[in-house]
């Protein structure tokens, strides 16, 4: 068992014994487990096996996927909590990926002005990103996580057994965020991730060690800036463009998962970093070699450029009407509060398309 202490809650990684002590289910008036249709099928039986007492808990099931991370689904959760007569001494356990941990946390933080919740992330992405940091959120009007709060869980429990339920594309999605942590803060982590890739995804002990390292980087940044006034913006590298690409993709027939979109965003934003005379060209090429393994080789259609840009204009990170970026000064060192013109952003899309044919 590894324990990482975040701002005001613990992150447990590994064995489940201390988690049962932490939850102490008898102290709550009602326990509710939130799942989607996938985690109900693949993860809930594992959770019940680990914690037989949870079989007596209430269950809320919602549809799975980013397209359901919205007010309508939140209303279903709130109504279920209301119908179950959940009071402020109730507990919600969010069992799932980033959609469930983000949305379940948002629903809990707003119901009756806040009830306790515990995060059990079941995807690599949510383990290293969504479940840690105290952010809650849902999408609105095509904008990612535009509604949300800063609310800490009682704790986070990460267990590698849940990774056995994932497809390769879902593993790659989480891997993108781990690579991002290396790019913005720690070149040595970046090098550890890309050298044995993708074999490392099959080595449970090596992967768990890298998960711990990745979480420690995010936790260090969050502790220094819990409400994203300064250095926490480092974590947004790749996300300004990546979130817009992800949102745009849901309008078509080939939606991107979060990690694929962020990997594409990191390519574009690395290019902009280079164009702004920050990231050296040799290091830009290193980034490209690593990231090209993580996204589908589909072009960013020129007919979509304006639509993608419109989504970016509504990004919650923007300041005084300027689209806000985090760029790279070098591999392992990010630079917050950067800007780029519309023309430069479109140029980065064209650059992304141009590298698809480069081996």
TORKOL-4160 file (C-alpha; in steps of 0.2 Angstrom, whole numbers, padded with zeros to 4 digits, m for minus):
359
<pt num="1" X="0000" Y="0000" Z="0000"/>
<pt num="2" X="0006" Y="0017" Z="m0005"/>
<pt num="3" X="m0001" Y="0033" Z="0003"/>
<pt num="4" X="0000" Y="0050" Z="m0005"/>
<pt num="5" X="m0007" Y="0064" Z="0005"/>
<pt num="6" X="m0016" Y="0077" Z="m0005"/>
<pt num="7" X="m0022" Y="0094" Z="0001"/>
<pt num="8" X="m0035" Y="0087" Z="0013"/>
<pt num="9" X="m0038" Y="0069" Z="0008"/>
<pt num="10" X="m0027" Y="0053" Z="0006"/>
<pt num="11" X="m0024" Y="0044" Z="m0010"/>
<pt num="12" X="m0022" Y="0025" Z="m0007"/>
<pt num="13" X="m0013" Y="0015" Z="m0020"/>
<pt num="14" X="m0013" Y="m0004" Z="m0019"/>
<pt num="15" X="m0020" Y="m0016" Z="m0006"/>
<pt num="16" X="m0038" Y="m0013" Z="0000"/>
<pt num="17" X="m0037" Y="m0016" Z="0019"/>
<pt num="18" X="m0034" Y="0002" Z="0024"/>
<pt num="19" X="m0048" Y="0007" Z="0013"/>
<pt num="20" X="m0061" Y="m0002" Z="0023"/>
<pt num="21" X="m0055" Y="0006" Z="0038"/>
<pt num="22" X="m0055" Y="0023" Z="0030"/>
<pt num="23" X="m0073" Y="0021" Z="0024"/>
<pt num="24" X="m0080" Y="0014" Z="0040"/>
<pt num="25" X="m0097" Y="0011" Z="0031"/>
<pt num="26" X="m0107" Y="0010" Z="0048"/>
<pt num="27" X="m0104" Y="0029" Z="0051"/>
<pt num="28" X="m0114" Y="0034" Z="0036"/>
<pt num="29" X="m0133" Y="0035" Z="0036"/>
<pt num="30" X="m0134" Y="0028" Z="0018"/>
<pt num="31" X="m0121" Y="0022" Z="0006"/>
<pt num="32" X="m0123" Y="0025" Z="m0013"/>
<pt num="33" X="m0112" Y="0018" Z="m0027"/>
<pt num="34" X="m0113" Y="0027" Z="m0043"/>
<pt num="35" X="m0108" Y="0017" Z="m0059"/>
<pt num="36" X="m0111" Y="0018" Z="m0078"/>
<pt num="37" X="m0117" Y="0003" Z="m0088"/>
<pt num="38" X="m0098" Y="m0003" Z="m0091"/>
<pt num="39" X="m0092" Y="m0001" Z="m0073"/>
<pt num="40" X="m0108" Y="m0010" Z="m0067"/>
<pt num="41" X="m0104" Y="m0025" Z="m0078"/>
<pt num="42" X="m0085" Y="m0026" Z="m0076"/>
<pt num="43" X="m0080" Y="m0017" Z="m0060"/>
<pt num="44" X="m0094" Y="m0018" Z="m0048"/>
<pt num="45" X="m0093" Y="m0037" Z="m0045"/>
<pt num="46" X="m0074" Y="m0034" Z="m0041"/>
<pt num="47" X="m0079" Y="m0021" Z="m0029"/>
<pt num="48" X="m0092" Y="m0032" Z="m0020"/>
<pt num="49" X="m0079" Y="m0046" Z="m0019"/>
<pt num="50" X="m0067" Y="m0034" Z="m0011"/>
<pt num="51" X="m0080" Y="m0026" Z="0001"/>
<pt num="52" X="m0095" Y="m0038" Z="0003"/>
<pt num="53" X="m0104" Y="m0025" Z="0014"/>
<pt num="54" X="m0106" Y="m0014" Z="m0001"/>
<pt num="55" X="m0118" Y="m0026" Z="m0008"/>
<pt num="56" X="m0131" Y="m0019" Z="0004"/>
<pt num="57" X="m0128" Y="m0001" Z="m0003"/>
<pt num="58" X="m0139" Y="0008" Z="m0015"/>
<pt num="59" X="m0135" Y="0009" Z="m0033"/>
<pt num="60" X="m0136" Y="0023" Z="m0046"/>
<pt num="61" X="m0133" Y="0018" Z="m0064"/>
<pt num="62" X="m0131" Y="0031" Z="m0078"/>
<pt num="63" X="m0126" Y="0029" Z="m0096"/>
<pt num="64" X="m0108" Y="0028" Z="m0100"/>
<pt num="65" X="m0097" Y="0040" Z="m0110"/>
<pt num="66" X="m0093" Y="0058" Z="m0112"/>
<pt num="67" X="m0108" Y="0063" Z="m0121"/>
<pt num="68" X="m0118" Y="0059" Z="m0105"/>
<pt num="69" X="m0108" Y="0070" Z="m0094"/>
<pt num="70" X="m0121" Y="0084" Z="m0093"/>
<pt num="71" X="m0135" Y="0092" Z="m0083"/>
<pt num="72" X="m0147" Y="0079" Z="m0089"/>
<pt num="73" X="m0138" Y="0065" Z="m0082"/>
<pt num="74" X="m0134" Y="0075" Z="m0066"/>
<pt num="75" X="m0152" Y="0078" Z="m0064"/>
<pt num="76" X="m0155" Y="0059" Z="m0064"/>
<pt num="77" X="m0142" Y="0057" Z="m0051"/>
<pt num="78" X="m0149" Y="0071" Z="m0040"/>
<pt num="79" X="m0167" Y="0063" Z="m0042"/>
<pt num="80" X="m0160" Y="0046" Z="m0037"/>
<pt num="81" X="m0152" Y="0054" Z="m0021"/>
<pt num="82" X="m0168" Y="0063" Z="m0018"/>
<pt num="83" X="m0179" Y="0047" Z="m0020"/>
<pt num="84" X="m0167" Y="0037" Z="m0009"/>
<pt num="85" X="m0169" Y="0051" Z="0004"/>
<pt num="86" X="m0150" Y="0053" Z="0006"/>
<pt num="87" X="m0146" Y="0066" Z="0019"/>
<pt num="88" X="m0129" Y="0075" Z="0023"/>
<pt num="89" X="m0122" Y="0060" Z="0032"/>
<pt num="90" X="m0124" Y="0049" Z="0017"/>
<pt num="91" X="m0109" Y="0044" Z="0006"/>
<pt num="92" X="m0107" Y="0042" Z="m0013"/>
<pt num="93" X="m0094" Y="0031" Z="m0019"/>
<pt num="94" X="m0090" Y="0035" Z="m0038"/>
<pt num="95" X="m0084" Y="0019" Z="m0046"/>
<pt num="96" X="m0078" Y="0023" Z="m0064"/>
<pt num="97" X="m0068" Y="0033" Z="m0076"/>
<pt num="98" X="m0066" Y="0051" Z="m0077"/>
<pt num="99" X="m0084" Y="0055" Z="m0082"/>
<pt num="100" X="m0090" Y="0046" Z="m0067"/>
<pt num="101" X="m0078" Y="0053" Z="m0055"/>
<pt num="102" X="m0080" Y="0071" Z="m0062"/>
<pt num="103" X="m0099" Y="0070" Z="m0063"/>
<pt num="104" X="m0102" Y="0060" Z="m0047"/>
<pt num="105" X="m0091" Y="0072" Z="m0037"/>
<pt num="106" X="m0100" Y="0087" Z="m0045"/>
<pt num="107" X="m0117" Y="0079" Z="m0040"/>
<pt num="108" X="m0111" Y="0076" Z="m0023"/>
<pt num="109" X="m0104" Y="0093" Z="m0020"/>
<pt num="110" X="m0120" Y="0102" Z="m0025"/>
<pt num="111" X="m0133" Y="0090" Z="m0017"/>
<pt num="112" X="m0140" Y="0098" Z="m0001"/>
<pt num="113" X="m0124" Y="0109" Z="m0002"/>
<pt num="114" X="m0113" Y="0095" Z="m0002"/>
<pt num="115" X="m0112" Y="0077" Z="0004"/>
<pt num="116" X="m0097" Y="0066" Z="0007"/>
<pt num="117" X="m0090" Y="0056" Z="m0008"/>
<pt num="118" X="m0076" Y="0044" Z="m0011"/>
<pt num="119" X="m0067" Y="0041" Z="m0028"/>
<pt num="120" X="m0063" Y="0024" Z="m0035"/>
<pt num="121" X="m0056" Y="0027" Z="m0052"/>
<pt num="122" X="m0056" Y="0012" Z="m0064"/>
<pt num="123" X="m0047" Y="0018" Z="m0079"/>
<pt num="124" X="m0029" Y="0023" Z="m0080"/>
<pt num="125" X="m0034" Y="0040" Z="m0086"/>
<pt num="126" X="m0045" Y="0043" Z="m0070"/>
<pt num="127" X="m0031" Y="0036" Z="m0059"/>
<pt num="128" X="m0018" Y="0048" Z="m0064"/>
<pt num="129" X="m0029" Y="0063" Z="m0068"/>
<pt num="130" X="m0047" Y="0065" Z="m0065"/>
<pt num="131" X="m0049" Y="0058" Z="m0048"/>
<pt num="132" X="m0035" Y="0067" Z="m0040"/>
<pt num="133" X="m0035" Y="0086" Z="m0038"/>
<pt num="134" X="m0052" Y="0091" Z="m0030"/>
<pt num="135" X="m0060" Y="0096" Z="m0046"/>
<pt num="136" X="m0078" Y="0091" Z="m0051"/>
<pt num="137" X="m0087" Y="0095" Z="m0067"/>
<pt num="138" X="m0098" Y="0092" Z="m0081"/>
<pt num="139" X="m0099" Y="0098" Z="m0099"/>
<pt num="140" X="m0111" Y="0111" Z="m0105"/>
<pt num="141" X="m0116" Y="0118" Z="m0122"/>
<pt num="142" X="m0101" Y="0108" Z="m0130"/>
<pt num="143" X="m0088" Y="0115" Z="m0118"/>
<pt num="144" X="m0078" Y="0103" Z="m0107"/>
<pt num="145" X="m0080" Y="0104" Z="m0088"/>
<pt num="146" X="m0087" Y="0122" Z="m0089"/>
<pt num="147" X="m0098" Y="0119" Z="m0074"/>
<pt num="148" X="m0090" Y="0113" Z="m0059"/>
<pt num="149" X="m0083" Y="0116" Z="m0041"/>
<pt num="150" X="m0067" Y="0113" Z="m0031"/>
<pt num="151" X="m0072" Y="0100" Z="m0019"/>
<pt num="152" X="m0061" Y="0087" Z="m0010"/>
<pt num="153" X="m0066" Y="0069" Z="m0009"/>
<pt num="154" X="m0065" Y="0059" Z="0008"/>
<pt num="155" X="m0051" Y="0050" Z="m0002"/>
<pt num="156" X="m0046" Y="0041" Z="m0018"/>
<pt num="157" X="m0042" Y="0023" Z="m0019"/>
<pt num="158" X="m0032" Y="0016" Z="m0034"/>
<pt num="159" X="m0031" Y="m0002" Z="m0037"/>
<pt num="160" X="m0023" Y="m0009" Z="m0053"/>
<pt num="161" X="m0035" Y="m0024" Z="m0054"/>
<pt num="162" X="m0047" Y="m0013" Z="m0062"/>
<pt num="163" X="m0035" Y="m0010" Z="m0076"/>
<pt num="164" X="m0038" Y="m0028" Z="m0082"/>
<pt num="165" X="m0055" Y="m0022" Z="m0088"/>
<pt num="166" X="m0049" Y="m0010" Z="m0100"/>
<pt num="167" X="m0045" Y="m0010" Z="m0119"/>
<pt num="168" X="m0029" Y="m0005" Z="m0126"/>
<pt num="169" X="m0036" Y="0012" Z="m0132"/>
<pt num="170" X="m0042" Y="0016" Z="m0115"/>
<pt num="171" X="m0025" Y="0012" Z="m0108"/>
<pt num="172" X="m0016" Y="0023" Z="m0121"/>
<pt num="173" X="m0029" Y="0037" Z="m0116"/>
<pt num="174" X="m0022" Y="0037" Z="m0098"/>
<pt num="175" X="m0004" Y="0035" Z="m0104"/>
<pt num="176" X="m0006" Y="0052" Z="m0113"/>
<pt num="177" X="m0009" Y="0061" Z="m0097"/>
<pt num="178" X="0006" Y="0052" Z="m0089"/>
<pt num="179" X="0017" Y="0058" Z="m0103"/>
<pt num="180" X="0010" Y="0075" Z="m0101"/>
<pt num="181" X="0016" Y="0075" Z="m0083"/>
<pt num="182" X="0033" Y="0071" Z="m0088"/>
<pt num="183" X="0033" Y="0084" Z="m0102"/>
<pt num="184" X="0028" Y="0098" Z="m0090"/>
<pt num="185" X="0038" Y="0094" Z="m0075"/>
<pt num="186" X="0050" Y="0079" Z="m0076"/>
<pt num="187" X="0060" Y="0074" Z="m0091"/>
<pt num="188" X="0065" Y="0058" Z="m0082"/>
<pt num="189" X="0047" Y="0052" Z="m0081"/>
<pt num="190" X="0045" Y="0056" Z="m0099"/>
<pt num="191" X="0060" Y="0045" Z="m0104"/>
<pt num="192" X="0054" Y="0031" Z="m0093"/>
<pt num="193" X="0037" Y="0031" Z="m0101"/>
<pt num="194" X="0042" Y="0031" Z="m0119"/>
<pt num="195" X="0058" Y="0020" Z="m0119"/>
<pt num="196" X="0049" Y="0003" Z="m0116"/>
<pt num="197" X="0032" Y="0009" Z="m0123"/>
<pt num="198" X="0020" Y="m0001" Z="m0125"/>
<pt num="199" X="0027" Y="m0016" Z="m0116"/>
<pt num="200" X="0026" Y="m0006" Z="m0100"/>
<pt num="201" X="0007" Y="m0007" Z="m0100"/>
<pt num="202" X="0009" Y="m0026" Z="m0098"/>
<pt num="203" X="0020" Y="m0025" Z="m0083"/>
<pt num="204" X="0009" Y="m0022" Z="m0068"/>
<pt num="205" X="0022" Y="m0018" Z="m0055"/>
<pt num="206" X="0032" Y="m0007" Z="m0067"/>
<pt num="207" X="0015" Y="0002" Z="m0072"/>
<pt num="208" X="0010" Y="0004" Z="m0054"/>
<pt num="209" X="0027" Y="0012" Z="m0050"/>
<pt num="210" X="0024" Y="0025" Z="m0064"/>
<pt num="211" X="0006" Y="0028" Z="m0059"/>
<pt num="212" X="0013" Y="0033" Z="m0042"/>
<pt num="213" X="0026" Y="0044" Z="m0049"/>
<pt num="214" X="0014" Y="0052" Z="m0061"/>
<pt num="215" X="0001" Y="0055" Z="m0047"/>
<pt num="216" X="0015" Y="0063" Z="m0036"/>
<pt num="217" X="0019" Y="0076" Z="m0050"/>
<pt num="218" X="0001" Y="0081" Z="m0051"/>
<pt num="219" X="m0001" Y="0081" Z="m0032"/>
<pt num="220" X="0014" Y="0092" Z="m0030"/>
<pt num="221" X="0007" Y="0105" Z="m0042"/>
<pt num="222" X="m0010" Y="0104" Z="m0035"/>
<pt num="223" X="m0004" Y="0107" Z="m0017"/>
<pt num="224" X="0006" Y="0122" Z="m0023"/>
<pt num="225" X="m0010" Y="0129" Z="m0032"/>
<pt num="226" X="m0026" Y="0121" Z="m0027"/>
<pt num="227" X="m0038" Y="0133" Z="m0035"/>
<pt num="228" X="m0028" Y="0135" Z="m0052"/>
<pt num="229" X="m0022" Y="0153" Z="m0049"/>
<pt num="230" X="m0005" Y="0150" Z="m0056"/>
<pt num="231" X="0006" Y="0134" Z="m0058"/>
<pt num="232" X="m0008" Y="0122" Z="m0058"/>
<pt num="233" X="m0011" Y="0129" Z="m0076"/>
<pt num="234" X="0004" Y="0118" Z="m0081"/>
<pt num="235" X="m0008" Y="0103" Z="m0081"/>
<pt num="236" X="m0018" Y="0111" Z="m0095"/>
<pt num="237" X="m0004" Y="0108" Z="m0107"/>
<pt num="238" X="m0012" Y="0100" Z="m0123"/>
<pt num="239" X="m0029" Y="0103" Z="m0116"/>
<pt num="240" X="m0034" Y="0120" Z="m0124"/>
<pt num="241" X="m0033" Y="0112" Z="m0141"/>
<pt num="242" X="m0036" Y="0094" Z="m0135"/>
<pt num="243" X="m0053" Y="0098" Z="m0127"/>
<pt num="244" X="m0059" Y="0107" Z="m0142"/>
<pt num="245" X="m0054" Y="0092" Z="m0153"/>
<pt num="246" X="m0063" Y="0080" Z="m0142"/>
<pt num="247" X="m0079" Y="0091" Z="m0141"/>
<pt num="248" X="m0079" Y="0093" Z="m0160"/>
<pt num="249" X="m0076" Y="0074" Z="m0163"/>
<pt num="250" X="m0093" Y="0071" Z="m0154"/>
<pt num="251" X="m0102" Y="0080" Z="m0168"/>
<pt num="252" X="m0096" Y="0067" Z="m0181"/>
<pt num="253" X="m0096" Y="0048" Z="m0182"/>
<pt num="254" X="m0078" Y="0045" Z="m0175"/>
<pt num="255" X="m0077" Y="0052" Z="m0157"/>
<pt num="256" X="m0060" Y="0053" Z="m0149"/>
<pt num="257" X="m0057" Y="0047" Z="m0132"/>
<pt num="258" X="m0049" Y="0060" Z="m0120"/>
<pt num="259" X="m0032" Y="0054" Z="m0121"/>
<pt num="260" X="m0032" Y="0053" Z="m0140"/>
<pt num="261" X="m0038" Y="0071" Z="m0141"/>
<pt num="262" X="m0025" Y="0077" Z="m0128"/>
<pt num="263" X="m0011" Y="0068" Z="m0137"/>
<pt num="264" X="m0016" Y="0078" Z="m0153"/>
<pt num="265" X="m0018" Y="0094" Z="m0143"/>
<pt num="266" X="0000" Y="0091" Z="m0136"/>
<pt num="267" X="0007" Y="0089" Z="m0154"/>
<pt num="268" X="m0001" Y="0106" Z="m0159"/>
<pt num="269" X="0004" Y="0115" Z="m0143"/>
<pt num="270" X="0022" Y="0108" Z="m0144"/>
<pt num="271" X="0022" Y="0115" Z="m0162"/>
<pt num="272" X="0016" Y="0132" Z="m0155"/>
<pt num="273" X="0029" Y="0131" Z="m0142"/>
<pt num="274" X="0042" Y="0129" Z="m0155"/>
<pt num="275" X="0035" Y="0143" Z="m0166"/>
<pt num="276" X="0036" Y="0155" Z="m0151"/>
<pt num="277" X="0055" Y="0151" Z="m0149"/>
<pt num="278" X="0053" Y="0141" Z="m0133"/>
<pt num="279" X="0054" Y="0122" Z="m0137"/>
<pt num="280" X="0069" Y="0118" Z="m0147"/>
<pt num="281" X="0066" Y="0109" Z="m0163"/>
<pt num="282" X="0076" Y="0094" Z="m0158"/>
<pt num="283" X="0065" Y="0092" Z="m0142"/>
<pt num="284" X="0049" Y="0095" Z="m0153"/>
<pt num="285" X="0054" Y="0080" Z="m0163"/>
<pt num="286" X="0056" Y="0069" Z="m0147"/>
<pt num="287" X="0039" Y="0074" Z="m0142"/>
<pt num="288" X="0032" Y="0069" Z="m0159"/>
<pt num="289" X="0040" Y="0052" Z="m0159"/>
<pt num="290" X="0032" Y="0049" Z="m0142"/>
<pt num="291" X="0015" Y="0055" Z="m0145"/>
<pt num="292" X="0012" Y="0048" Z="m0162"/>
<pt num="293" X="0010" Y="0031" Z="m0154"/>
<pt num="294" X="m0005" Y="0038" Z="m0144"/>
<pt num="295" X="m0018" Y="0045" Z="m0156"/>
<pt num="296" X="m0027" Y="0038" Z="m0172"/>
<pt num="297" X="m0019" Y="0045" Z="m0188"/>
<pt num="298" X="m0034" Y="0055" Z="m0193"/>
<pt num="299" X="m0032" Y="0073" Z="m0200"/>
<pt num="300" X="m0040" Y="0088" Z="m0192"/>
<pt num="301" X="m0052" Y="0093" Z="m0206"/>
<pt num="302" X="m0050" Y="0110" Z="m0213"/>
<pt num="303" X="m0068" Y="0112" Z="m0214"/>
<pt num="304" X="m0069" Y="0110" Z="m0195"/>
<pt num="305" X="m0055" Y="0123" Z="m0191"/>
<pt num="306" X="m0067" Y="0137" Z="m0187"/>
<pt num="307" X="m0079" Y="0126" Z="m0177"/>
<pt num="308" X="m0064" Y="0120" Z="m0166"/>
<pt num="309" X="m0058" Y="0138" Z="m0164"/>
<pt num="310" X="m0076" Y="0143" Z="m0158"/>
<pt num="311" X="m0076" Y="0129" Z="m0145"/>
<pt num="312" X="m0059" Y="0136" Z="m0139"/>
<pt num="313" X="m0066" Y="0153" Z="m0137"/>
<pt num="314" X="m0077" Y="0147" Z="m0124"/>
<pt num="315" X="m0063" Y="0137" Z="m0114"/>
<pt num="316" X="m0065" Y="0141" Z="m0095"/>
<pt num="317" X="m0046" Y="0144" Z="m0095"/>
<pt num="318" X="m0047" Y="0160" Z="m0106"/>
<pt num="319" X="m0042" Y="0177" Z="m0099"/>
<pt num="320" X="m0049" Y="0193" Z="m0105"/>
<pt num="321" X="m0055" Y="0186" Z="m0121"/>
<pt num="322" X="m0038" Y="0178" Z="m0125"/>
<pt num="323" X="m0036" Y="0159" Z="m0127"/>
<pt num="324" X="m0025" Y="0153" Z="m0114"/>
<pt num="325" X="m0011" Y="0140" Z="m0116"/>
<pt num="326" X="0002" Y="0131" Z="m0107"/>
<pt num="327" X="0017" Y="0129" Z="m0118"/>
<pt num="328" X="0034" Y="0120" Z="m0116"/>
<pt num="329" X="0051" Y="0128" Z="m0114"/>
<pt num="330" X="0059" Y="0111" Z="m0114"/>
<pt num="331" X="0054" Y="0093" Z="m0111"/>
<pt num="332" X="0051" Y="0094" Z="m0092"/>
<pt num="333" X="0047" Y="0112" Z="m0091"/>
<pt num="334" X="0031" Y="0120" Z="m0094"/>
<pt num="335" X="0026" Y="0139" Z="m0096"/>
<pt num="336" X="0009" Y="0145" Z="m0091"/>
<pt num="337" X="m0002" Y="0159" Z="m0097"/>
<pt num="338" X="0004" Y="0159" Z="m0116"/>
<pt num="339" X="m0007" Y="0165" Z="m0131"/>
<pt num="340" X="m0007" Y="0162" Z="m0149"/>
<pt num="341" X="m0017" Y="0170" Z="m0163"/>
<pt num="342" X="m0031" Y="0162" Z="m0173"/>
<pt num="343" X="m0019" Y="0160" Z="m0188"/>
<pt num="344" X="m0005" Y="0152" Z="m0178"/>
<pt num="345" X="m0018" Y="0140" Z="m0170"/>
<pt num="346" X="m0024" Y="0135" Z="m0188"/>
<pt num="347" X="m0006" Y="0133" Z="m0193"/>
<pt num="348" X="m0003" Y="0121" Z="m0179"/>
<pt num="349" X="m0018" Y="0111" Z="m0186"/>
<pt num="350" X="m0010" Y="0110" Z="m0203"/>
<pt num="351" X="0006" Y="0105" Z="m0195"/>
<pt num="352" X="m0002" Y="0091" Z="m0186"/>
<pt num="353" X="m0009" Y="0085" Z="m0202"/>
<pt num="354" X="0008" Y="0086" Z="m0210"/>
<pt num="355" X="0016" Y="0074" Z="m0198"/>
<pt num="356" X="0004" Y="0060" Z="m0200"/>
<pt num="357" X="0014" Y="0053" Z="m0214"/>
<pt num="358" X="0031" Y="0055" Z="m0206"/>
<pt num="359" X="0037" Y="0038" Z="m0199"/>
